[in-house]
Amino acid sequence: EADRLFERFYRHHKSNNQHSGTGLGLAIVQAIVNAHNGKVSITIKDEYYFQVNVQLLKES
C-alpha cells in the first residue's frame, strides 16, 4: 500500500476528518525527485506513521 501514497488524490484515511489535504503532496514530491534523477521511498512504520526518504544525487 505504500506505493499508493504517491498516487494523486489518494488519501490513506479518507474517513478521518482530522487531517485536511487533497492528496497531492507526495505526488508532487515524487515528480520533483524524478526530475532530478533522485529516489524517493516510503517505509510504513505503523497504521498512522510512515517515513519518506528522499535521495538526490550530486551531479559530477
PDB file of N, CA, C and O in Angstrom, chain B, residues numbered from 101:
ATOM      1  N   GLU B 101       0.821  -1.203   0.000  1.00  0.00           N
ATOM      2  CA  GLU B 101       0.000   0.000   0.000  1.00  0.00           C
ATOM      3  C   GLU B 101       0.863   1.264   0.000  1.00  0.00           C
ATOM      4  O   GLU B 101       0.354   2.345  -0.297  1.00  0.00           O
ATOM      5  N   ALA B 102       2.123   1.159   0.318  1.00  0.00           N
ATOM      6  CA  ALA B 102       2.990   2.337   0.360  1.00  0.00           C
ATOM      7  C   ALA B 102       3.065   3.026  -0.994  1.00  0.00           C
ATOM      8  O   ALA B 102       3.105   4.255  -1.054  1.00  0.00           O
ATOM      9  N   ASP B 103       3.083   2.265  -2.078  1.00  0.00           N
ATOM     10  CA  ASP B 103       3.156   2.859  -3.411  1.00  0.00           C
ATOM     11  C   ASP B 103       1.913   3.680  -3.735  1.00  0.00           C
ATOM     12  O   ASP B 103       1.983   4.621  -4.526  1.00  0.00           O
ATOM     13  N   ARG B 104       0.802   3.344  -3.144  1.00  0.00           N
ATOM     14  CA  ARG B 104      -0.435   4.106  -3.394  1.00  0.00           C
ATOM     15  C   ARG B 104      -0.343   5.514  -2.838  1.00  0.00           C
ATOM     16  O   ARG B 104      -1.062   6.397  -3.305  1.00  0.00           O
ATOM     17  N   LEU B 105       0.515   5.754  -1.859  1.00  0.00           N
ATOM     18  CA  LEU B 105       0.652   7.084  -1.276  1.00  0.00           C
ATOM     19  C   LEU B 105       1.194   8.100  -2.276  1.00  0.00           C
ATOM     20  O   LEU B 105       1.053   9.305  -2.070  1.00  0.00           O
ATOM     21  N   PHE B 106       1.813   7.624  -3.359  1.00  0.00           N
ATOM     22  CA  PHE B 106       2.322   8.518  -4.401  1.00  0.00           C
ATOM     23  C   PHE B 106       1.258   8.850  -5.450  1.00  0.00           C
ATOM     24  O   PHE B 106       1.481   9.721  -6.291  1.00  0.00           O
ATOM     25  N   GLU B 107       0.119   8.180  -5.416  1.00  0.00           N
ATOM     26  CA  GLU B 107      -0.949   8.445  -6.385  1.00  0.00           C
ATOM     27  C   GLU B 107      -1.582   9.798  -6.092  1.00  0.00           C
ATOM     28  O   GLU B 107      -1.819  10.161  -4.940  1.00  0.00           O
ATOM     29  N   ARG B 108      -1.848  10.538  -7.173  1.00  0.00           N
ATOM     30  CA  ARG B 108      -2.515  11.825  -6.985  1.00  0.00           C
ATOM     31  C   ARG B 108      -3.902  11.613  -6.398  1.00  0.00           C
ATOM     32  O   ARG B 108      -4.632  10.713  -6.813  1.00  0.00           O
ATOM     33  N   PHE B 109      -4.255  12.442  -5.438  1.00  0.00           N
ATOM     34  CA  PHE B 109      -5.552  12.481  -4.774  1.00  0.00           C
ATOM     35  C   PHE B 109      -5.821  11.281  -3.865  1.00  0.00           C
ATOM     36  O   PHE B 109      -6.933  11.130  -3.360  1.00  0.00           O
ATOM     37  N   TYR B 110      -4.819  10.428  -3.651  1.00  0.00           N
ATOM     38  CA  TYR B 110      -5.007   9.300  -2.726  1.00  0.00           C
ATOM     39  C   TYR B 110      -4.812   9.797  -1.302  1.00  0.00           C
ATOM     40  O   TYR B 110      -3.842  10.498  -1.013  1.00  0.00           O
ATOM     41  N   ARG B 111      -5.721   9.439  -0.423  1.00  0.00           N
ATOM     42  CA  ARG B 111      -5.603   9.768   0.997  1.00  0.00           C
ATOM     43  C   ARG B 111      -5.744   8.475   1.781  1.00  0.00           C
ATOM     44  O   ARG B 111      -6.680   7.706   1.564  1.00  0.00           O
ATOM     45  N   HIS B 112      -4.820   8.243   2.684  1.00  0.00           N
ATOM     46  CA  HIS B 112      -4.761   6.985   3.427  1.00  0.00           C
ATOM     47  C   HIS B 112      -6.017   6.775   4.266  1.00  0.00           C
ATOM     48  O   HIS B 112      -6.622   5.704   4.213  1.00  0.00           O
ATOM     49  N   HIS B 113      -6.412   7.777   5.033  1.00  0.00           N
ATOM     50  CA  HIS B 113      -7.592   7.665   5.901  1.00  0.00           C
ATOM     51  C   HIS B 113      -8.659   8.624   5.390  1.00  0.00           C
ATOM     52  O   HIS B 113      -8.768   9.748   5.881  1.00  0.00           O
ATOM     53  N   LYS B 114      -9.439   8.193   4.417  1.00  0.00           N
ATOM     54  CA  LYS B 114     -10.458   9.060   3.832  1.00  0.00           C
ATOM     55  C   LYS B 114     -11.582   9.370   4.807  1.00  0.00           C
ATOM     56  O   LYS B 114     -12.219  10.418   4.694  1.00  0.00           O
ATOM     57  N   SER B 115     -11.838   8.493   5.750  1.00  0.00           N
ATOM     58  CA  SER B 115     -12.929   8.702   6.690  1.00  0.00           C
ATOM     59  C   SER B 115     -12.522   9.594   7.857  1.00  0.00           C
ATOM     60  O   SER B 115     -13.371   9.997   8.652  1.00  0.00           O
ATOM     61  N   ASN B 116     -11.238   9.904   7.968  1.00  0.00           N
ATOM     62  CA  ASN B 116     -10.744  10.719   9.074  1.00  0.00           C
ATOM     63  C   ASN B 116     -10.779  12.189   8.662  1.00  0.00           C
ATOM     64  O   ASN B 116     -10.071  12.587   7.737  1.00  0.00           O
ATOM     65  N   ASN B 117     -11.585  12.987   9.330  1.00  0.00           N
ATOM     66  CA  ASN B 117     -11.719  14.405   9.010  1.00  0.00           C
ATOM     67  C   ASN B 117     -10.737  15.277   9.782  1.00  0.00           C
ATOM     68  O   ASN B 117     -10.782  16.500   9.653  1.00  0.00           O
ATOM     69  N   GLN B 118      -9.860  14.689  10.572  1.00  0.00           N
ATOM     70  CA  GLN B 118      -8.913  15.468  11.366  1.00  0.00           C
ATOM     71  C   GLN B 118      -7.790  16.046  10.508  1.00  0.00           C
ATOM     72  O   GLN B 118      -7.170  17.038  10.891  1.00  0.00           O
ATOM     73  N   HIS B 119      -7.524  15.443   9.366  1.00  0.00           N
ATOM     74  CA  HIS B 119      -6.426  15.884   8.515  1.00  0.00           C
ATOM     75  C   HIS B 119      -6.982  16.408   7.200  1.00  0.00           C
ATOM     76  O   HIS B 119      -7.693  15.706   6.481  1.00  0.00           O
ATOM     77  N   SER B 120      -6.641  17.659   6.899  1.00  0.00           N
ATOM     78  CA  SER B 120      -7.091  18.225   5.636  1.00  0.00           C
ATOM     79  C   SER B 120      -6.057  17.934   4.560  1.00  0.00           C
ATOM     80  O   SER B 120      -4.955  17.472   4.855  1.00  0.00           O
ATOM     81  N   GLY B 121      -6.408  18.198   3.344  1.00  0.00           N
ATOM     82  CA  GLY B 121      -5.484  17.997   2.239  1.00  0.00           C
ATOM     83  C   GLY B 121      -6.185  17.339   1.073  1.00  0.00           C
ATOM     84  O   GLY B 121      -7.294  16.817   1.192  1.00  0.00           O
ATOM     85  N   THR B 122      -5.505  17.381  -0.057  1.00  0.00           N
ATOM     86  CA  THR B 122      -6.090  16.836  -1.277  1.00  0.00           C
ATOM     87  C   THR B 122      -5.419  15.555  -1.720  1.00  0.00           C
ATOM     88  O   THR B 122      -5.928  14.872  -2.609  1.00  0.00           O
ATOM     89  N   GLY B 123      -4.294  15.211  -1.124  1.00  0.00           N
ATOM     90  CA  GLY B 123      -3.580  14.015  -1.530  1.00  0.00           C
ATOM     91  C   GLY B 123      -2.620  14.260  -2.674  1.00  0.00           C
ATOM     92  O   GLY B 123      -2.290  13.335  -3.417  1.00  0.00           O
ATOM     93  N   LEU B 124      -2.168  15.495  -2.827  1.00  0.00           N
ATOM     94  CA  LEU B 124      -1.241  15.812  -3.908  1.00  0.00           C
ATOM     95  C   LEU B 124       0.213  15.915  -3.455  1.00  0.00           C
ATOM     96  O   LEU B 124       1.117  15.840  -4.288  1.00  0.00           O
ATOM     97  N   GLY B 125       0.454  16.079  -2.188  1.00  0.00           N
ATOM     98  CA  GLY B 125       1.795  16.354  -1.677  1.00  0.00           C
ATOM     99  C   GLY B 125       2.861  15.377  -2.108  1.00  0.00           C
ATOM    100  O   GLY B 125       3.880  15.790  -2.662  1.00  0.00           O
ATOM    101  N   LEU B 126       2.663  14.093  -1.872  1.00  0.00           N
ATOM    102  CA  LEU B 126       3.694  13.115  -2.210  1.00  0.00           C
ATOM    103  C   LEU B 126       3.808  12.898  -3.712  1.00  0.00           C
ATOM    104  O   LEU B 126       4.881  12.534  -4.193  1.00  0.00           O
ATOM    105  N   ALA B 127       2.741  13.109  -4.463  1.00  0.00           N
ATOM    106  CA  ALA B 127       2.823  13.025  -5.917  1.00  0.00           C
ATOM    107  C   ALA B 127       3.719  14.141  -6.454  1.00  0.00           C
ATOM    108  O   ALA B 127       4.495  13.925  -7.385  1.00  0.00           O
ATOM    109  N   ILE B 128       3.610  15.332  -5.866  1.00  0.00           N
ATOM    110  CA  ILE B 128       4.459  16.451  -6.261  1.00  0.00           C
ATOM    111  C   ILE B 128       5.909  16.187  -5.876  1.00  0.00           C
ATOM    112  O   ILE B 128       6.820  16.441  -6.664  1.00  0.00           O
ATOM    113  N   VAL B 129       6.124  15.677  -4.665  1.00  0.00           N
ATOM    114  CA  VAL B 129       7.484  15.340  -4.222  1.00  0.00           C
ATOM    115  C   VAL B 129       8.106  14.330  -5.183  1.00  0.00           C
ATOM    116  O   VAL B 129       9.252  14.491  -5.601  1.00  0.00           O
ATOM    117  N   GLN B 130       7.356  13.299  -5.529  1.00  0.00           N
ATOM    118  CA  GLN B 130       7.887  12.273  -6.430  1.00  0.00           C
ATOM    119  C   GLN B 130       8.232  12.861  -7.799  1.00  0.00           C
ATOM    120  O   GLN B 130       9.257  12.501  -8.378  1.00  0.00           O
ATOM    121  N   ALA B 131       7.404  13.749  -8.322  1.00  0.00           N
ATOM    122  CA  ALA B 131       7.672  14.360  -9.631  1.00  0.00           C
ATOM    123  C   ALA B 131       8.947  15.199  -9.585  1.00  0.00           C
ATOM    124  O   ALA B 131       9.741  15.156 -10.524  1.00  0.00           O
ATOM    125  N   ILE B 132       9.154  15.953  -8.524  1.00  0.00           N
ATOM    126  CA  ILE B 132      10.355  16.777  -8.397  1.00  0.00           C
ATOM    127  C   ILE B 132      11.598  15.905  -8.277  1.00  0.00           C
ATOM    128  O   ILE B 132      12.609  16.158  -8.933  1.00  0.00           O
ATOM    129  N   VAL B 133      11.518  14.881  -7.437  1.00  0.00           N
ATOM    130  CA  VAL B 133      12.661  13.979  -7.240  1.00  0.00           C
ATOM    131  C   VAL B 133      12.995  13.261  -8.546  1.00  0.00           C
ATOM    132  O   VAL B 133      14.167  13.140  -8.901  1.00  0.00           O
ATOM    133  N   ASN B 134      11.987  12.788  -9.257  1.00  0.00           N
ATOM    134  CA  ASN B 134      12.219  12.114 -10.532  1.00  0.00           C
ATOM    135  C   ASN B 134      12.847  13.056 -11.555  1.00  0.00           C
ATOM    136  O   ASN B 134      13.693  12.633 -12.343  1.00  0.00           O
ATOM    137  N   ALA B 135      12.446  14.320 -11.554  1.00  0.00           N
ATOM    138  CA  ALA B 135      13.001  15.297 -12.484  1.00  0.00           C
ATOM    139  C   ALA B 135      14.484  15.540 -12.239  1.00  0.00           C
ATOM    140  O   ALA B 135      15.206  15.974 -13.136  1.00  0.00           O
ATOM    141  N   HIS B 136      14.931  15.259 -11.022  1.00  0.00           N
ATOM    142  CA  HIS B 136      16.338  15.441 -10.657  1.00  0.00           C
ATOM    143  C   HIS B 136      17.090  14.114 -10.558  1.00  0.00           C
ATOM    144  O   HIS B 136      18.159  14.036  -9.953  1.00  0.00           O
ATOM    145  N   ASN B 137      16.514  13.075 -11.161  1.00  0.00           N
ATOM    146  CA  ASN B 137      17.120  11.738 -11.171  1.00  0.00           C
ATOM    147  C   ASN B 137      17.422  11.218  -9.774  1.00  0.00           C
ATOM    148  O   ASN B 137      18.443  10.566  -9.555  1.00  0.00           O
ATOM    149  N   GLY B 138      16.543  11.504  -8.842  1.00  0.00           N
ATOM    150  CA  GLY B 138      16.711  11.031  -7.474  1.00  0.00           C
ATOM    151  C   GLY B 138      15.820   9.840  -7.188  1.00  0.00           C
ATOM    152  O   GLY B 138      15.212   9.263  -8.090  1.00  0.00           O
ATOM    153  N   LYS B 139      15.757   9.488  -5.927  1.00  0.00           N
ATOM    154  CA  LYS B 139      14.939   8.362  -5.487  1.00  0.00           C
ATOM    155  C   LYS B 139      14.111   8.799  -4.292  1.00  0.00           C
ATOM    156  O   LYS B 139      14.591   9.531  -3.425  1.00  0.00           O
ATOM    157  N   VAL B 140      12.879   8.350  -4.252  1.00  0.00           N
ATOM    158  CA  VAL B 140      12.008   8.600  -3.118  1.00  0.00           C
ATOM    159  C   VAL B 140      11.359   7.271  -2.736  1.00  0.00           C
ATOM    160  O   VAL B 140      10.928   6.509  -3.601  1.00  0.00           O
ATOM    161  N   SER B 141      11.293   7.006  -1.444  1.00  0.00           N
ATOM    162  CA  SER B 141      10.682   5.763  -0.979  1.00  0.00           C
ATOM    163  C   SER B 141       9.933   6.024   0.318  1.00  0.00           C
ATOM    164  O   SER B 141      10.165   7.018   1.005  1.00  0.00           O
ATOM    165  N   ILE B 142       9.037   5.113   0.630  1.00  0.00           N
ATOM    166  CA  ILE B 142       8.240   5.212   1.852  1.00  0.00           C
ATOM    167  C   ILE B 142       8.400   3.927   2.642  1.00  0.00           C
ATOM    168  O   ILE B 142       8.361   2.829   2.086  1.00  0.00           O
ATOM    169  N   THR B 143       8.578   4.077   3.935  1.00  0.00           N
ATOM    170  CA  THR B 143       8.617   2.954   4.864  1.00  0.00           C
ATOM    171  C   THR B 143       7.447   3.106   5.817  1.00  0.00           C
ATOM    172  O   THR B 143       7.354   4.102   6.534  1.00  0.00           O
ATOM    173  N   ILE B 144       6.551   2.125   5.830  1.00  0.00           N
ATOM    174  CA  ILE B 144       5.404   2.143   6.738  1.00  0.00           C
ATOM    175  C   ILE B 144       5.885   1.696   8.115  1.00  0.00           C
ATOM    176  O   ILE B 144       6.424   0.600   8.269  1.00  0.00           O
ATOM    177  N   LYS B 145       5.685   2.549   9.108  1.00  0.00           N
ATOM    178  CA  LYS B 145       6.095   2.234  10.483  1.00  0.00           C
ATOM    179  C   LYS B 145       4.957   1.563  11.262  1.00  0.00           C
ATOM    180  O   LYS B 145       5.173   0.567  11.952  1.00  0.00           O
ATOM    181  N   ASP B 146       3.767   2.106  11.147  1.00  0.00           N
ATOM    182  CA  ASP B 146       2.578   1.504  11.737  1.00  0.00           C
ATOM    183  C   ASP B 146       1.361   2.096  11.035  1.00  0.00           C
ATOM    184  O   ASP B 146       1.506   2.735   9.993  1.00  0.00           O
ATOM    185  N   GLU B 147       0.188   1.899  11.577  1.00  0.00           N
ATOM    186  CA  GLU B 147      -1.049   2.326  10.917  1.00  0.00           C
ATOM    187  C   GLU B 147      -1.119   3.836  10.687  1.00  0.00           C
ATOM    188  O   GLU B 147      -1.769   4.286   9.743  1.00  0.00           O
ATOM    189  N   TYR B 148      -0.454   4.623  11.540  1.00  0.00           N
ATOM    190  CA  TYR B 148      -0.588   6.074  11.479  1.00  0.00           C
ATOM    191  C   TYR B 148       0.707   6.804  11.139  1.00  0.00           C
ATOM    192  O   TYR B 148       0.709   8.031  11.032  1.00  0.00           O
ATOM    193  N   TYR B 149       1.781   6.091  10.971  1.00  0.00           N
ATOM    194  CA  TYR B 149       3.079   6.736  10.804  1.00  0.00           C
ATOM    195  C   TYR B 149       3.853   6.087   9.675  1.00  0.00           C
ATOM    196  O   TYR B 149       3.975   4.864   9.611  1.00  0.00           O
ATOM    197  N   PHE B 150       4.375   6.920   8.782  1.00  0.00           N
ATOM    198  CA  PHE B 150       5.249   6.425   7.737  1.00  0.00           C
ATOM    199  C   PHE B 150       6.397   7.399   7.549  1.00  0.00           C
ATOM    200  O   PHE B 150       6.297   8.577   7.892  1.00  0.00           O
ATOM    201  N   GLN B 151       7.468   6.896   7.008  1.00  0.00           N
ATOM    202  CA  GLN B 151       8.681   7.684   6.817  1.00  0.00           C
ATOM    203  C   GLN B 151       8.938   7.821   5.321  1.00  0.00           C
ATOM    204  O   GLN B 151       8.905   6.834   4.585  1.00  0.00           O
ATOM    205  N   VAL B 152       9.196   9.050   4.874  1.00  0.00           N
ATOM    206  CA  VAL B 152       9.512   9.313   3.475  1.00  0.00           C
ATOM    207  C   VAL B 152      10.995   9.606   3.378  1.00  0.00           C
ATOM    208  O   VAL B 152      11.511  10.469   4.088  1.00  0.00           O
ATOM    209  N   ASN B 153      11.680   8.890   2.502  1.00  0.00           N
ATOM    210  CA  ASN B 153      13.110   9.088   2.292  1.00  0.00           C
ATOM    211  C   ASN B 153      13.327   9.643   0.876  1.00  0.00           C
ATOM    212  O   ASN B 153      12.822   9.095  -0.104  1.00  0.00           O
ATOM    213  N   VAL B 154      14.076  10.727   0.793  1.00  0.00           N
ATOM    214  CA  VAL B 154      14.395  11.349  -0.486  1.00  0.00           C
ATOM    215  C   VAL B 154      15.911  11.345  -0.651  1.00  0.00           C
ATOM    216  O   VAL B 154      16.650  11.764   0.240  1.00  0.00           O
ATOM    217  N   GLN B 155      16.353  10.865  -1.802  1.00  0.00           N
ATOM    218  CA  GLN B 155      17.780  10.837  -2.082  1.00  0.00           C
ATOM    219  C   GLN B 155      18.019  11.553  -3.410  1.00  0.00           C
ATOM    220  O   GLN B 155      17.532  11.126  -4.456  1.00  0.00           O
ATOM    221  N   LEU B 156      18.775  12.644  -3.349  1.00  0.00           N
ATOM    222  CA  LEU B 156      19.155  13.379  -4.543  1.00  0.00           C
ATOM    223  C   LEU B 156      20.646  13.195  -4.733  1.00  0.00           C
ATOM    224  O   LEU B 156      21.433  13.399  -3.809  1.00  0.00           O
ATOM    225  N   LEU B 157      21.024  12.810  -5.930  1.00  0.00           N
ATOM    226  CA  LEU B 157      22.429  12.542  -6.219  1.00  0.00           C
ATOM    227  C   LEU B 157      23.123  13.799  -6.705  1.00  0.00           C
ATOM    228  O   LEU B 157      22.564  14.576  -7.480  1.00  0.00           O
ATOM    229  N   LYS B 158      24.317  13.984  -6.251  1.00  0.00           N
ATOM    230  CA  LYS B 158      25.111  15.130  -6.664  1.00  0.00           C
ATOM    231  C   LYS B 158      25.632  14.890  -8.075  1.00  0.00           C
ATOM    232  O   LYS B 158      26.181  13.830  -8.378  1.00  0.00           O
ATOM    233  N   GLU B 159      25.451  15.891  -8.932  1.00  0.00           N
ATOM    234  CA  GLU B 159      25.957  15.761 -10.292  1.00  0.00           C
ATOM    235  C   GLU B 159      27.461  15.946 -10.287  1.00  0.00           C
ATOM    236  O   GLU B 159      27.997  16.758  -9.533  1.00  0.00           O
ATOM    237  N   SER B 160      28.142  15.178 -11.144  1.00  0.00           N
ATOM    238  CA  SER B 160      29.600  15.308 -11.193  1.00  0.00           C
ATOM    239  C   SER B 160      30.042  16.054 -12.428  1.00  0.00           C
ATOM    240  O   SER B 160      31.239  16.255 -12.632  1.00  0.00           O
TER     241      SER B 160
END
